[in-house]
């Protein structure tokens, strides 16, 4: 599974970086999302749950996941 973020859609709310700082940061330039660790172990159920929380907390649905050729979006 791979995390992707739409930096053009992002408004810099920072929910992703606060909830899961290992995978997300905010750009120093404009505060938009930066994915720092895009690869996710598909067997890590706890991490998947946390990523779902991050995805659903994004106010503009800028966080996506790609798994097995399909994208999952809010």
C-alpha positions, 0 to 999 in steps of 0.5 A: 500500500502506498500513501499519496497526497494532493498538495494542490488540494491541501489547505495545510490544516495539519491533521495528518502531521499531528495524527501520524507524524511518522508518515506526514509533515507540513511544508515549511514553505506553505504548510501543505502536506508532505508524505515522508514515508509513503510505503505501508506494510499491508499486513499492519492493521493498526497502521491501516486504522490510523491511516483511515483516521488521517484520511477521514480527518482531512477537510479537503480529502487530499490523502489517498491510498493506493493498494493493488492498483486501486485508489481509496479516497474519502 
